[in-house]
Amino acid sequence: MKDKQAPLIQLKREISQTADYWVCYRVGRTLYQVSVQEQANGQTNEGEVTTERFPFYVGMKKRMRQLAEEKEALGFRPLTEEERAVHVIDEPEESSLDPAFFNPAVRLAWMLLGLGILLFVLPYERLNNFAFGLGLYVWYETFRQAGLPKIFRRYFHGMFGALMVLQVLSAFELEREVQPYYATLSVLSAVMLVLLVVQYHWKETDQIAQGESVRIRKIKEYTDFEE
């Protein structure tokens, strides 16, 4: 079947004068299923939207393939190129980040930066434990954000893996050796949080500017019409 790896799958089944469409897509860690029935007279009936929440992104594509195969067993088929041109549903966009996340994100960035500097200048091994705990908290807070951009999501998942490795090495009495890595990871994570906040505000400002441009153009067109 085509497009099984895509975030949007569209299948169709024709029975007599009725066409049944099945759409499956993912937004964040939530999987959506939508059923639409189209009559010969053009009337459409949208069925119930089914959602399935995943704790991790791993396994979502496999679940989509499984659902698509079950539908194909019931007589559904992939849409043709012509049918895709008259699509059933727009491909969903990633949900946006919660603005309430950014104030805590800035505070966490300052804490990580300060802790990273301390780890660089003070040979105090217990600081590693603070870096590990704070790093886990930052990962948890970012993990909860459904609209986190892919590059940031990958970084913080990678940070989580790096923290686990450093903690294992610390268990082998290598606290002094891993301290520079804790410091570097803390500073890098602070920078990533700041970049995340800056990117969000830049997009928000750009959207406001575009809206203002449209409003000014409409006012100008109205003024020209009056003249």
Backbone as a chain_set.jsonl record, in Angstrom:
{"seq": "MKDKQAPLIQLKREISQTADYWVCYRVGRTLYQVSVQEQANGQTNEGEVTTERFPFYVGMKKRMRQLAEEKEALGFRPLTEEERAVHVIDEPEESSLDPAFFNPAVRLAWMLLGLGILLFVLPYERLNNFAFGLGLYVWYETFRQAGLPKIFRRYFHGMFGALMVLQVLSAFELEREVQPYYATLSVLSAVMLVLLVVQYHWKETDQIAQGESVRIRKIKEYTDFEE", "coords": {"N": [[0.841, -1.195, 0.0], [0.466, 2.261, -0.693], [2.17, 5.059, 0.748], [2.302, 4.294, 3.417], [4.136, 4.989, 5.271], [3.731, 7.621, 5.65], [2.479, 10.518, 7.492], [-0.192, 10.592, 7.058], [-2.836, 8.593, 6.008], [-5.021, 7.511, 3.502], [-7.839, 5.726, 2.618], [-10.198, 3.97, 0.504], [-13.47, 2.621, -0.086], [-15.839, 1.209, -2.201], [-19.237, 0.638, -2.285], [-21.987, -0.351, -3.875], [-23.93, 2.443, -4.404], [-22.526, 3.978, -2.703], [-19.663, 5.482, -1.232], [-17.103, 4.743, 0.925], [-14.818, 6.336, 2.994], [-11.723, 6.142, 4.665], [-9.649, 7.62, 6.962], [-6.492, 8.031, 8.38], [-4.337, 9.571, 10.621], [-1.562, 11.197, 12.265], [-0.908, 13.355, 14.979], [1.45, 14.85, 16.803], [1.797, 12.755, 19.553], [-0.569, 11.467, 19.229], [-2.904, 9.405, 17.633], [-5.205, 9.538, 15.029], [-8.363, 8.467, 13.751], [-10.636, 8.713, 11.132], [-13.805, 8.34, 9.725], [-15.58, 8.643, 6.719], [-18.53, 8.848, 4.866], [-19.756, 8.881, 1.625], [-22.471, 9.694, -0.344], [-24.215, 8.88, -3.44], [-25.502, 11.143, -4.341], [-23.887, 13.163, -3.541], [-23.976, 13.877, -0.88], [-22.441, 13.865, 2.289], [-21.501, 11.97, 5.136], [-19.968, 12.251, 8.131], [-18.233, 10.109, 10.222], [-17.615, 8.914, 13.593], [-14.827, 10.269, 15.322], [-11.934, 8.609, 16.113], [-9.51, 8.345, 18.627], [-6.162, 7.613, 19.603], [-3.811, 7.465, 22.025], [-0.29, 7.634, 22.413], [2.445, 6.783, 24.513], [5.05, 7.132, 23.649], [6.781, 8.07, 20.591], [7.655, 5.936, 19.215], [6.463, 3.115, 17.555], [4.131, 4.156, 16.494], [3.972, 4.41, 13.663], [3.988, 1.73, 12.966], [1.585, 0.909, 14.105], [-0.212, 2.382, 12.533], [0.194, 1.165, 10.043], [-0.752, -1.377, 10.677], [-3.48, -0.858, 11.215], [-4.253, 0.06, 8.682], [-3.884, -2.235, 7.129], [-5.831, -3.875, 8.251], [-8.124, -2.515, 7.41], [-7.845, -2.77, 4.65], [-8.276, -5.471, 4.407], [-10.975, -5.497, 4.694], [-11.895, -4.596, 2.336], [-11.113, -2.054, 1.574], [-9.139, 0.29, -0.332], [-6.096, 1.956, -1.469], [-6.175, 5.476, -2.295], [-6.432, 6.711, -5.658], [-4.282, 8.689, -7.836], [-5.842, 10.68, -9.011], [-7.999, 10.76, -7.247], [-6.687, 11.56, -4.975], [-6.113, 14.147, -5.63], [-8.527, 15.376, -5.282], [-8.833, 15.605, -2.353], [-9.734, 13.97, 0.738], [-9.269, 14.941, 3.288], [-7.328, 17.526, 4.663], [-3.806, 17.303, 5.092], [-2.723, 17.031, 8.384], [-1.435, 19.632, 10.493], [1.325, 19.996, 12.732], [0.513, 20.35, 16.149], [0.579, 23.439, 17.974], [2.968, 24.763, 20.318], [2.365, 25.07, 23.84], [1.913, 28.258, 25.076], [2.281, 28.78, 27.796], [4.399, 27.248, 28.53], [6.801, 28.528, 28.087], [7.78, 30.487, 29.914], [8.579, 28.899, 32.244], [10.494, 27.478, 30.78], [12.477, 29.348, 30.175], [13.413, 29.914, 32.753], [14.412, 27.386, 33.427], [16.432, 27.21, 31.541], [18.243, 29.173, 32.438], [18.945, 28.026, 34.9], [20.162, 25.637, 34.034], [22.311, 26.709, 32.591], [23.733, 28.095, 34.612], [24.351, 25.926, 36.299], [25.902, 24.422, 34.546], [28.152, 26.083, 34.237], [29.148, 26.07, 36.849], [29.823, 23.373, 37.028], [31.954, 23.305, 35.283], [33.899, 24.864, 36.594], [34.102, 24.111, 39.274], [35.408, 21.418, 41.016], [33.48, 19.545, 42.114], [31.97, 16.707, 42.848], [29.377, 16.005, 43.505], [27.764, 17.745, 42.207], [27.227, 16.585, 39.811], [25.05, 14.935, 40.286], [23.013, 16.793, 40.66], [22.95, 17.886, 38.104], [22.136, 15.66, 36.663], [19.565, 15.161, 37.754], [18.232, 17.613, 37.177], [18.426, 17.605, 34.426], [16.828, 15.382, 33.773], [14.359, 16.375, 34.588], [14.009, 18.513, 32.816], [13.904, 17.089, 30.417], [11.522, 15.666, 30.863], [9.626, 17.744, 31.002], [9.795, 18.826, 28.407], [9.122, 16.595, 26.955], [6.436, 16.352, 27.435], [5.286, 18.214, 25.783], [3.263, 18.436, 23.092], [3.498, 19.762, 20.64], [6.197, 20.09, 20.102], [8.92, 21.012, 18.066], [10.496, 18.87, 15.621], [13.353, 18.75, 15.529], [14.118, 19.72, 18.045], [12.82, 17.903, 19.679], [14.199, 15.552, 19.048], [16.736, 16.254, 19.959], [16.361, 16.528, 22.796], [15.52, 13.969, 23.465], [17.857, 12.647, 22.8], [19.508, 13.848, 24.705], [18.44, 12.739, 27.018], [19.207, 10.055, 26.685], [22.0, 10.401, 26.787], [22.316, 11.302, 29.419], [21.623, 8.989, 30.813], [23.728, 7.295, 30.101], [25.932, 8.683, 31.204], [25.26, 8.548, 33.906], [25.467, 5.825, 34.387], [28.201, 5.469, 33.97], [29.103, 6.995, 36.097], [28.429, 5.343, 38.179], [30.478, 3.552, 38.137], [32.481, 4.728, 39.486], [33.523, 6.958, 38.115], [33.123, 9.64, 38.413], [34.576, 12.073, 38.36], [35.654, 12.072, 35.805], [33.416, 12.186, 34.125], [32.312, 14.615, 34.673], [32.966, 16.981, 33.076], [31.455, 16.362, 30.816], [28.852, 16.349, 31.77], [28.712, 19.074, 32.323], [28.999, 20.227, 29.754], [26.729, 19.167, 28.508], [24.715, 20.352, 30.032], [25.025, 23.102, 29.434], [24.605, 23.082, 26.648], [21.956, 22.191, 26.575], [20.7, 24.318, 27.828], [21.104, 26.292, 25.881], [19.59, 25.189, 23.774], [16.998, 25.317, 24.832], [16.67, 28.104, 24.985], [16.838, 28.732, 22.256], [14.535, 27.445, 21.404], [12.52, 28.99, 22.603], [13.035, 31.46, 21.387], [12.574, 30.822, 18.695], [9.828, 30.262, 18.77], [8.708, 32.793, 19.508], [9.6, 34.295, 17.363], [8.201, 33.152, 15.188], [5.618, 33.748, 16.046], [5.65, 36.547, 15.999], [6.075, 36.912, 13.267], [3.686, 35.876, 12.194], [1.856, 37.718, 13.255], [2.735, 40.011, 11.943], [2.184, 39.321, 9.282], [-0.597, 39.154, 9.394], [-1.195, 41.818, 10.002], [-0.277, 43.009, 7.68], [-2.088, 42.016, 5.788], [-4.433, 43.204, 6.779], [-3.893, 45.943, 6.434], [-3.702, 46.024, 3.663], [-6.318, 45.39, 2.913], [-7.693, 47.584, 3.97], [-6.602, 49.595, 2.39], [-7.506, 48.797, -0.13], [-10.24, 49.145, 0.258], [-10.355, 51.906, 0.661], [-9.478, 52.831, -1.817], [-11.599, 51.954, -3.332], [-13.685, 53.563, -2.369], [-12.859, 56.027, -3.269]], "CA": [[0.0, 0.0, 0.0], [1.251, 3.491, -0.784], [2.141, 6.077, 1.809], [2.101, 3.755, 4.759], [5.063, 5.639, 6.183], [3.368, 9.028, 5.763], [1.65, 10.814, 8.661], [-1.595, 10.602, 6.647], [-3.228, 7.468, 5.157], [-6.399, 7.635, 3.044], [-8.316, 4.535, 1.918], [-11.555, 4.109, -0.021], [-14.207, 1.401, -0.432], [-17.075, 1.525, -2.922], [-20.296, -0.356, -2.152], [-23.182, 0.107, -4.565], [-23.91, 3.876, -4.681], [-21.913, 4.624, -1.54], [-18.207, 5.415, -1.121], [-16.624, 4.889, 2.299], [-13.43, 6.776, 3.11], [-11.116, 5.984, 5.995], [-8.458, 8.458, 7.059], [-5.72, 7.848, 9.615], [-3.209, 10.49, 10.671], [-1.009, 11.392, 13.603], [-0.504, 14.694, 15.394], [2.171, 14.616, 18.046], [1.765, 11.341, 19.953], [-1.961, 11.033, 19.143], [-3.304, 8.824, 16.363], [-6.616, 9.818, 14.745], [-9.042, 7.734, 12.678], [-11.875, 9.378, 10.74], [-14.563, 7.646, 8.681], [-16.473, 9.525, 5.969], [-19.349, 8.136, 3.887], [-20.235, 9.784, 0.584], [-23.572, 9.135, -1.123], [-24.164, 9.17, -4.871], [-26.0, 12.503, -4.558], [-22.896, 14.112, -3.051], [-24.107, 14.091, 0.556], [-21.411, 13.169, 3.063], [-21.74, 11.758, 6.562], [-18.707, 12.005, 8.819], [-18.406, 9.239, 11.377], [-16.974, 9.282, 14.851], [-13.372, 10.381, 15.299], [-11.315, 7.749, 17.126], [-8.148, 8.766, 18.97], [-5.335, 6.65, 20.338], [-2.665, 8.2, 22.558], [0.902, 6.82, 22.609], [3.399, 7.418, 25.433], [6.253, 7.447, 22.886], [6.561, 8.09, 19.154], [7.975, 4.604, 18.704], [5.316, 2.227, 17.435], [2.976, 4.8, 15.871], [3.914, 4.033, 12.251], [3.61, 0.316, 12.907], [0.154, 0.845, 14.406], [-0.911, 2.88, 11.358], [0.239, 0.103, 9.035], [-1.638, -2.447, 11.126], [-4.861, -0.423, 11.001], [-4.498, 0.116, 7.241], [-4.016, -3.613, 6.649], [-7.147, -4.361, 8.682], [-9.118, -1.915, 6.53], [-7.711, -3.373, 3.326], [-8.914, -6.785, 4.484], [-12.417, -5.275, 4.613], [-12.233, -4.122, 0.998], [-10.629, -0.702, 1.292], [-7.972, 0.386, -1.2], [-5.513, 3.306, -1.469], [-6.728, 6.421, -3.256], [-5.66, 6.947, -6.869], [-3.741, 10.046, -7.93], [-6.962, 11.589, -9.273], [-8.778, 10.894, -6.018], [-5.891, 12.332, -4.021], [-6.221, 15.559, -6.003], [-9.742, 15.831, -4.582], [-8.543, 14.89, -1.115], [-10.788, 13.887, 1.739], [-8.92, 15.743, 4.457], [-5.999, 18.12, 4.576], [-2.799, 16.72, 5.968], [-2.728, 17.853, 9.593], [-0.23, 20.297, 10.942], [1.679, 19.745, 14.119], [-0.09, 21.289, 17.085], [1.526, 24.434, 18.441], [3.386, 24.648, 21.717], [1.6, 25.818, 24.826], [2.682, 29.451, 25.475], [2.595, 28.743, 29.228], [5.619, 26.477, 28.726], [8.018, 29.272, 27.804], [8.342, 31.104, 31.124], [9.397, 27.893, 32.929], [11.622, 27.082, 29.935], [13.542, 30.341, 30.359], [14.008, 29.682, 34.079], [15.203, 26.152, 33.357], [17.638, 27.506, 30.767], [19.17, 29.863, 33.333], [19.43, 27.048, 35.878], [21.105, 24.745, 33.355], [23.519, 27.463, 32.269], [24.489, 28.302, 35.853], [24.886, 24.642, 36.748], [26.978, 24.045, 33.637], [29.349, 26.873, 34.561], [29.681, 25.534, 38.106], [30.455, 22.077, 36.76], [33.226, 23.559, 34.615], [34.898, 25.545, 37.437], [34.217, 23.502, 40.597], [35.569, 19.961, 40.978], [32.6, 19.011, 43.16], [31.347, 15.609, 42.124], [27.935, 15.913, 43.778], [27.055, 18.563, 41.229], [26.771, 15.687, 38.745], [23.709, 14.462, 40.627], [22.085, 17.892, 40.375], [22.835, 17.978, 36.647], [21.335, 14.516, 36.213], [18.175, 15.382, 38.144], [17.671, 18.735, 36.426], [18.298, 17.173, 33.037], [15.641, 14.534, 33.673], [13.169, 17.222, 34.701], [13.881, 19.241, 31.56], [13.429, 16.127, 29.42], [10.116, 15.359, 31.138], [8.801, 18.902, 30.638], [9.746, 18.939, 26.949], [8.443, 15.397, 26.455], [4.992, 16.563, 27.567], [4.83, 19.19, 24.802], [2.879, 17.73, 21.862], [3.888, 20.502, 19.45], [7.636, 20.358, 20.086], [9.505, 20.749, 16.744], [11.197, 17.587, 15.54], [14.776, 18.87, 15.846], [14.244, 19.856, 19.493], [12.391, 16.633, 20.263], [15.301, 14.602, 18.894], [17.829, 16.637, 20.845], [16.085, 16.236, 24.202], [15.569, 12.517, 23.625], [19.28, 12.315, 22.835], [20.014, 14.279, 26.003], [18.01, 11.735, 27.985], [20.096, 8.904, 26.529], [23.333, 10.766, 27.267], [22.258, 11.329, 30.88], [21.642, 7.606, 31.299], [25.084, 6.78, 29.928], [26.797, 9.334, 32.193], [24.934, 8.035, 35.228], [26.043, 4.475, 34.483], [29.646, 5.642, 34.152], [29.321, 7.484, 37.456], [28.315, 4.207, 39.082], [31.774, 2.872, 38.113], [33.425, 5.644, 40.149], [34.138, 7.835, 37.124], [32.439, 10.923, 38.55], [35.445, 13.179, 37.95], [35.843, 12.024, 34.345], [32.191, 12.523, 33.391], [31.829, 15.942, 35.044], [32.957, 17.921, 31.934], [30.37, 16.013, 29.901], [27.641, 16.901, 32.391], [28.757, 20.525, 32.151], [28.724, 20.529, 28.346], [25.332, 18.826, 28.229], [23.871, 21.356, 30.678], [25.107, 24.354, 28.674], [23.943, 22.859, 25.359], [20.508, 22.109, 26.805], [20.25, 25.697, 28.07], [21.073, 26.97, 24.579], [18.463, 24.66, 23.005], [15.767, 25.88, 25.384], [16.598, 29.501, 24.557], [16.516, 28.726, 20.827], [13.134, 27.058, 21.276], [11.712, 30.158, 22.95], [13.247, 32.479, 20.352], [11.88, 30.376, 17.486], [8.391, 30.429, 18.97], [8.354, 34.217, 19.461], [9.846, 34.773, 16.002], [7.064, 32.723, 14.379], [4.443, 34.494, 16.49], [5.798, 37.908, 15.472], [5.905, 36.843, 11.824], [2.263, 35.706, 11.935], [1.205, 38.995, 13.534], [3.106, 40.931, 10.867], [1.439, 38.935, 8.088], [-1.983, 39.559, 9.61], [-1.257, 43.279, 9.9], [-0.113, 43.343, 6.271], [-3.368, 41.737, 5.133], [-5.401, 44.198, 7.234], [-3.576, 47.217, 5.784], [-4.034, 45.904, 2.249], [-7.781, 45.447, 2.792], [-8.098, 48.974, 4.214], [-6.208, 50.369, 1.214], [-8.434, 48.451, -1.21], [-11.524, 49.768, 0.567], [-10.178, 53.342, 0.441], [-9.438, 53.038, -3.262], [-12.958, 51.75, -3.835], [-14.463, 54.74, -2.002], [-12.467, 57.123, -4.14]], "C": [[0.87, 1.236, 0.0], [1.093, 4.328, 0.473], [1.877, 5.504, 3.191], [3.009, 4.433, 5.767], [4.697, 7.097, 6.417], [2.522, 9.264, 7.001], [0.171, 10.841, 8.335], [-1.852, 9.435, 5.694], [-4.699, 7.634, 4.805], [-6.764, 6.403, 2.229], [-9.777, 4.733, 1.518], [-12.149, 2.737, -0.318], [-15.531, 1.811, -1.065], [-18.043, 0.357, -2.805], [-21.56, 0.22, -2.766], [-23.035, 1.595, -4.89], [-23.236, 4.673, -3.564], [-20.397, 4.429, -1.568], [-17.825, 5.683, 0.328], [-15.155, 5.269, 2.273], [-12.962, 6.553, 4.548], [-9.794, 6.739, 5.991], [-7.798, 8.228, 8.409], [-4.526, 8.791, 9.564], [-2.762, 10.66, 12.11], [-0.619, 12.851, 13.798], [0.162, 14.548, 16.754], [2.207, 13.127, 18.342], [0.333, 10.8, 19.955], [-2.267, 10.563, 17.737], [-4.81, 9.023, 16.181], [-7.106, 8.93, 13.612], [-10.382, 8.426, 12.408], [-12.516, 8.568, 9.616], [-15.54, 8.63, 8.039], [-17.213, 8.69, 4.934], [-19.941, 9.141, 2.908], [-21.304, 9.075, -0.254], [-23.433, 9.542, -2.59], [-24.624, 10.589, -5.173], [-25.051, 13.583, -4.037], [-22.972, 14.393, -1.57], [-23.067, 13.248, 1.296], [-21.825, 13.088, 4.529], [-20.415, 11.391, 7.223], [-18.97, 11.197, 10.078], [-17.66, 9.748, 12.594], [-15.457, 9.302, 14.684], [-12.808, 9.554, 16.453], [-9.887, 8.209, 17.371], [-7.457, 7.672, 19.776], [-4.05, 7.358, 20.736], [-1.511, 7.248, 22.834], [1.842, 7.523, 23.591], [4.688, 7.831, 24.736], [5.903, 7.465, 21.398], [6.842, 6.729, 18.526], [6.712, 3.757, 18.679], [4.118, 2.838, 16.73], [2.841, 4.412, 14.394], [3.486, 2.578, 12.095], [2.12, 0.149, 13.162], [-0.67, 1.338, 13.217], [-0.93, 1.832, 10.25], [-0.723, -1.03, 9.393], [-3.104, -2.089, 10.877], [-5.205, -0.401, 9.517], [-4.677, -1.288, 6.663], [-5.355, -4.212, 7.058], [-8.25, -3.798, 7.793], [-9.052, -2.51, 5.131], [-8.351, -4.756, 3.292], [-10.434, -6.676, 4.393], [-12.837, -4.691, 3.263], [-11.793, -2.717, 0.67], [-9.377, -0.77, 0.414], [-7.382, 1.798, -1.1], [-6.158, 4.185, -2.529], [-5.824, 6.531, -4.477], [-5.149, 8.386, -6.872], [-4.859, 11.058, -8.172], [-7.788, 11.821, -8.017], [-8.015, 11.682, -4.965], [-5.962, 13.822, -4.336], [-7.466, 16.186, -5.396], [-9.711, 15.132, -3.227], [-9.723, 14.95, -0.149], [-10.522, 14.835, 2.893], [-7.533, 16.311, 4.245], [-5.056, 17.416, 5.512], [-2.627, 17.603, 7.187], [-1.377, 18.493, 9.858], [0.044, 19.941, 12.388], [1.036, 20.805, 15.021], [0.977, 22.219, 17.637], [1.835, 24.228, 19.921], [2.495, 25.508, 22.608], [2.419, 27.031, 25.256], [3.062, 29.458, 26.957], [3.888, 27.994, 29.512], [6.861, 27.352, 28.708], [8.598, 29.998, 29.007], [9.133, 30.096, 31.955], [10.622, 27.475, 32.109], [12.787, 28.054, 30.083], [14.22, 30.161, 31.713], [14.877, 28.436, 34.079], [16.499, 26.38, 32.575], [18.681, 28.219, 31.629], [19.768, 28.901, 34.356], [20.456, 26.102, 35.253], [22.42, 25.455, 33.031], [24.374, 27.681, 33.511], [25.117, 27.019, 36.36], [26.03, 24.176, 35.86], [28.267, 24.788, 33.939], [29.98, 26.367, 35.852], [30.394, 24.205, 37.891], [31.806, 22.242, 36.069], [34.294, 24.058, 35.586], [35.083, 24.891, 38.8], [34.36, 21.989, 40.485], [34.762, 19.279, 42.098], [31.698, 17.959, 42.512], [29.843, 15.501, 42.365], [27.116, 16.796, 42.842], [26.546, 17.715, 40.055], [25.344, 15.209, 39.014], [22.656, 15.539, 40.363], [21.863, 18.025, 38.864], [21.971, 16.843, 36.103], [19.853, 14.737, 36.526], [17.514, 16.5, 37.359], [17.479, 18.371, 34.958], [17.085, 16.289, 32.822], [14.361, 15.366, 33.729], [12.93, 18.001, 33.407], [13.362, 18.305, 30.467], [11.941, 15.833, 29.614], [9.213, 16.513, 30.7], [8.694, 19.068, 29.122], [8.999, 17.755, 26.339], [6.934, 15.567, 26.485], [4.429, 17.489, 26.494], [4.55, 18.504, 23.463], [3.388, 18.433, 20.61], [5.363, 20.818, 19.365], [8.2, 20.054, 18.696], [10.423, 19.534, 16.763], [12.664, 17.692, 15.951], [15.004, 18.992, 17.353], [13.84, 18.56, 20.197], [13.521, 15.601, 20.201], [16.461, 14.949, 19.828], [17.557, 16.215, 22.283], [15.963, 14.732, 24.457], [17.019, 12.036, 23.653], [19.924, 12.706, 24.153], [19.665, 13.268, 27.09], [18.911, 10.505, 27.908], [21.495, 9.184, 27.061], [23.377, 10.803, 28.793], [22.308, 9.923, 31.456], [23.05, 7.017, 31.215], [26.021, 7.372, 30.984], [26.524, 8.822, 33.597], [25.491, 6.636, 35.432], [27.549, 4.562, 34.703], [29.963, 6.142, 35.553], [29.243, 6.356, 38.465], [29.613, 3.401, 39.143], [32.884, 3.785, 38.636], [34.217, 6.481, 39.141], [33.519, 9.227, 37.176], [33.281, 12.081, 38.044], [35.587, 13.234, 36.426], [34.595, 12.482, 33.589], [31.709, 13.939, 33.693], [31.883, 16.94, 33.897], [31.827, 17.632, 30.939], [29.018, 16.479, 30.457], [27.572, 18.411, 32.175], [28.39, 20.912, 30.718], [27.258, 20.278, 28.009], [24.388, 19.857, 28.846], [23.852, 22.657, 29.89], [24.391, 24.205, 27.332], [22.423, 22.818, 25.519], [19.932, 23.488, 27.097], [20.124, 26.46, 26.756], [19.878, 26.501, 23.757], [17.134, 25.196, 23.524], [15.585, 27.334, 24.963], [16.229, 29.59, 23.079], [15.056, 28.359, 20.587], [12.212, 28.237, 21.557], [11.82, 31.228, 21.869], [12.502, 32.09, 19.074], [10.377, 30.577, 17.599], [7.983, 31.892, 18.832], [8.596, 34.801, 18.071], [8.687, 34.385, 15.092], [5.81, 33.508, 14.739], [4.473, 35.909, 15.945], [5.569, 37.932, 13.966], [4.434, 36.691, 11.451], [1.485, 37.003, 12.171], [1.483, 39.989, 12.423], [2.351, 40.605, 9.585], [-0.026, 39.348, 8.199], [-2.158, 41.057, 9.488], [-1.129, 43.714, 8.451], [-1.41, 43.12, 5.5], [-4.394, 42.795, 5.5], [-5.156, 45.537, 6.541], [-3.951, 47.173, 4.311], [-5.538, 46.004, 2.033], [-8.288, 46.868, 3.002], [-7.782, 49.831, 2.993], [-7.162, 50.09, 0.05], [-9.794, 49.102, -0.988], [-11.479, 51.265, 0.3], [-10.176, 53.651, -1.052], [-10.827, 52.896, -3.876], [-13.834, 52.959, -3.554], [-14.149, 55.914, -2.909], [-13.031, 56.938, -5.54]], "O": [[1.921, 1.248, 0.642], [0.065, 4.315, 1.15], [1.287, 6.173, 4.039], [2.714, 4.462, 6.962], [5.281, 7.749, 7.283], [1.91, 8.329, 7.518], [-0.651, 11.084, 9.219], [-1.164, 9.301, 4.683], [-5.532, 7.869, 5.681], [-6.08, 6.07, 1.262], [-10.495, 5.544, 2.103], [-11.449, 1.815, -0.739], [-16.253, 2.653, -0.531], [-17.719, -0.771, -3.177], [-22.137, 1.17, -2.237], [-22.095, 1.971, -5.59], [-23.365, 5.895, -3.496], [-19.909, 3.346, -1.889], [-18.178, 6.719, 0.891], [-14.344, 4.616, 1.616], [-13.71, 6.751, 5.506], [-8.937, 6.524, 5.133], [-8.459, 8.231, 9.447], [-3.787, 8.809, 8.58], [-3.481, 10.316, 13.048], [-0.073, 13.492, 12.9], [-0.479, 14.17, 17.734], [2.599, 12.328, 17.492], [0.051, 9.794, 20.605], [-1.933, 11.236, 16.762], [-5.594, 8.713, 17.078], [-6.386, 8.668, 12.648], [-11.156, 8.689, 13.328], [-11.84, 8.162, 8.671], [-16.242, 9.361, 8.737], [-16.597, 7.911, 4.205], [-20.551, 10.131, 3.313], [-21.068, 7.998, -0.8], [-22.646, 10.423, -2.937], [-24.184, 11.182, -6.158], [-25.368, 14.772, -4.084], [-22.107, 15.089, -1.039], [-22.845, 12.081, 0.974], [-22.419, 14.015, 5.079], [-19.818, 10.359, 6.917], [-19.818, 11.553, 10.895], [-17.145, 10.867, 12.613], [-14.883, 8.46, 13.994], [-13.155, 9.768, 17.615], [-9.136, 8.437, 16.423], [-8.086, 6.921, 20.52], [-3.288, 7.799, 19.876], [-1.709, 6.182, 23.417], [2.017, 8.739, 23.507], [5.354, 8.77, 25.171], [4.865, 6.944, 20.989], [6.335, 6.409, 17.45], [5.98, 3.691, 19.666], [3.175, 2.121, 16.395], [1.741, 4.121, 13.924], [2.714, 2.242, 11.198], [1.463, -0.662, 12.508], [-1.721, 0.769, 12.921], [-1.953, 1.635, 9.594], [-1.415, -1.571, 8.531], [-3.876, -2.915, 10.388], [-6.306, -0.789, 9.125], [-5.531, -1.5, 5.802], [-5.952, -4.974, 6.297], [-9.2, -4.504, 7.456], [-10.084, -2.729, 4.496], [-8.904, -5.166, 2.271], [-11.107, -7.649, 4.053], [-14.0, -4.334, 3.072], [-12.077, -2.229, -0.423], [-8.653, -1.765, 0.423], [-8.075, 2.732, -0.696], [-6.635, 3.685, -3.548], [-4.601, 6.457, -4.359], [-5.528, 9.195, -6.026], [-4.839, 12.156, -7.616], [-8.227, 12.941, -7.752], [-8.615, 12.391, -4.157], [-5.882, 14.66, -3.437], [-7.473, 17.365, -5.041], [-10.465, 14.189, -2.985], [-10.573, 15.838, -0.211], [-11.444, 15.461, 3.415], [-6.659, 15.636, 3.702], [-5.447, 16.982, 6.596], [-2.408, 18.807, 7.047], [-0.328, 17.962, 9.494], [-0.863, 19.629, 13.161], [1.019, 21.992, 14.696], [2.141, 21.837, 17.755], [1.072, 23.608, 20.662], [1.952, 26.527, 22.183], [3.529, 26.858, 25.759], [4.057, 30.075, 27.334], [4.424, 28.089, 30.616], [7.887, 26.96, 29.264], [9.819, 30.113, 29.108], [10.261, 30.395, 32.345], [11.668, 27.156, 32.674], [13.946, 27.64, 30.114], [15.444, 30.244, 31.819], [15.959, 28.431, 34.665], [17.538, 25.811, 32.909], [19.868, 27.902, 31.556], [20.964, 28.959, 34.641], [21.485, 25.8, 35.857], [23.5, 24.883, 33.177], [25.589, 27.481, 33.478], [26.268, 27.01, 36.798], [27.009, 23.607, 36.344], [29.349, 24.203, 33.904], [31.202, 26.247, 35.944], [31.435, 23.942, 38.494], [32.701, 21.416, 36.247], [35.469, 23.724, 35.432], [36.12, 25.089, 39.433], [33.492, 21.34, 39.902], [35.309, 18.536, 42.913], [30.794, 18.278, 41.739], [29.115, 14.967, 41.528], [25.907, 16.608, 42.707], [25.571, 18.071, 39.394], [24.534, 15.091, 38.094], [21.553, 15.244, 39.902], [20.742, 18.246, 38.405], [21.171, 17.047, 35.19], [18.993, 14.527, 35.671], [16.371, 16.365, 36.922], [16.501, 18.773, 34.328], [16.388, 16.418, 31.815], [13.4, 15.094, 33.009], [11.792, 18.134, 32.956], [12.488, 18.679, 29.685], [11.188, 15.758, 28.642], [8.162, 16.29, 30.1], [7.629, 19.411, 28.608], [8.321, 17.902, 25.322], [6.227, 14.993, 25.657], [3.213, 17.545, 26.312], [5.47, 18.049, 22.783], [3.682, 17.772, 19.614], [5.755, 21.724, 18.629], [7.989, 18.955, 18.184], [11.039, 19.214, 17.779], [13.17, 16.814, 16.651], [15.966, 18.437, 17.882], [14.451, 18.171, 21.193], [13.77, 14.874, 21.163], [17.089, 14.065, 20.411], [18.416, 15.611, 22.925], [16.273, 14.269, 25.554], [17.373, 11.142, 24.421], [20.784, 11.99, 24.666], [20.477, 12.976, 27.968], [19.331, 9.972, 28.935], [22.107, 8.331, 27.703], [24.366, 10.383, 29.395], [22.96, 9.69, 32.474], [23.507, 6.333, 32.13], [26.812, 6.648, 31.589], [27.45, 8.676, 34.396], [25.938, 6.298, 36.528], [28.11, 3.828, 35.516], [30.978, 5.758, 36.134], [29.913, 6.398, 39.497], [29.829, 2.65, 40.094], [34.054, 3.639, 38.283], [35.421, 6.685, 39.294], [33.396, 9.91, 36.159], [32.767, 12.976, 37.373], [35.632, 14.314, 35.837], [34.705, 13.099, 32.529], [30.788, 14.423, 33.035], [30.931, 17.703, 33.733], [31.308, 18.546, 30.299], [28.155, 16.943, 29.712], [26.509, 18.957, 31.881], [27.576, 21.808, 30.496], [26.625, 21.073, 27.315], [23.369, 20.198, 28.246], [22.793, 23.253, 29.696], [23.652, 25.1, 26.923], [21.693, 23.355, 24.686], [18.82, 23.804, 26.675], [19.154, 27.186, 26.543], [19.217, 27.314, 23.11], [16.238, 25.497, 22.735], [14.477, 27.752, 24.625], [15.408, 30.419, 22.689], [14.415, 28.891, 19.681], [11.239, 28.457, 20.836], [10.819, 31.83, 21.481], [11.869, 32.937, 18.443], [9.727, 31.008, 16.647], [7.025, 32.206, 18.125], [7.876, 35.705, 17.647], [8.232, 35.209, 14.299], [5.034, 33.891, 13.864], [3.455, 36.423, 15.483], [4.947, 38.857, 13.444], [3.977, 37.312, 10.492], [0.583, 37.349, 11.408], [0.591, 40.725, 12.001], [1.921, 41.513, 8.874], [-0.622, 39.829, 7.236], [-3.153, 41.524, 8.934], [-1.783, 44.666, 8.026], [-1.787, 43.935, 4.658], [-5.151, 43.244, 4.639], [-6.103, 46.194, 6.109], [-4.456, 48.154, 3.765], [-5.986, 46.634, 1.074], [-9.199, 47.315, 2.306], [-8.578, 50.684, 2.601], [-7.576, 51.005, -0.663], [-10.428, 49.56, -1.938], [-12.437, 51.836, -0.221], [-10.798, 54.617, -1.496], [-11.188, 53.614, -4.809], [-14.64, 53.348, -4.399], [-15.028, 56.693, -3.276], [-12.8, 57.773, -6.414]]}, "num_chains": 1, "name": "protein.A"}
